[in-house]
């Protein structure tokens, strides 16, 4: 794997250990899955996998998640029946960050839902109650979303195929915006990301994300909660997008994003001459070499 020099220049100064970070990018992440509590429990799944001879390690910061030492987990009966969902660990973080809100919310939006990993997780946390709007702009990805919702036993979701910027004038208690991004944080499992990586691409994604986050915030009910997340390292797509939201909607308030047992890192204070609002320090960066995961960024915004 050849890492572009410009990529190293951009991020080498942002991490605490440049060597460990770059080395980690060349190693595949561990297999992981989440138990679908609509169909099973962590204890039952652990017992069954023990019978299969597949070793599991429970994730310390999420009791319904496991790391497994055998790729056969993806071919298990539990996977095919929807009792588990093969999912990268950091992908589980956005719903987990607002779990208490989801458990009591009755009107929830997953703004960029396909293929459904977080959507099925949200439905489980809602215990199939209330109404969950699962929206995605890509019609070709809707098919996978529909399949995964049905497989997981989700009963409270309505699928919509809309550009979020043109979404109906509805109001939601909780919104998840896992925004389309340059996907730098997925390099460990997909080296092809470097084939199309460019700073111009980062700027294009940033422009889209800025529109989406303002639209999502405007759809919140008073005291509602928005989770913004990306799987990229770029400050333009992370801190810069939050800065745009604060500049556009001064009433936006960022709450602390933290998980007991998971190492998070401070956000970037400034980038390319732009000083970011102090509130943005409440967001969290996940560097791959800290927790043996993909890279991630997430923030919790209140209205």
Buried (B, 14 or more C-beta within 10 A) or exposed (E): EEBEEEBEEBBEEBBEEBEEBBEBBEEEBEBBBBBBBBBBEBEEBBEBBEEBEBEBEEBEBBEBBBBBEBEBBEEBEBBEBBBBBBBBBBBBBBBBBBEEBBEEBEBBBBBBBBBBBBBBBBBBBBEBEBBBBBBBBBEEBBEBBBEBBEBBBBEBBEBBBEEBEEBEEEEBBBBBBBBBBBBBBBBBEEBEBBEEBEEEBBBEBBBBBBBBBBBBBBBBBEEBBBBBBBBBBBBBBBBBBBBBBBEEBEEBEBBEBEBEEBEBBEBBEEBEEEEBBEBBBBBBBBBBBBBEBBBBBBBBBBB
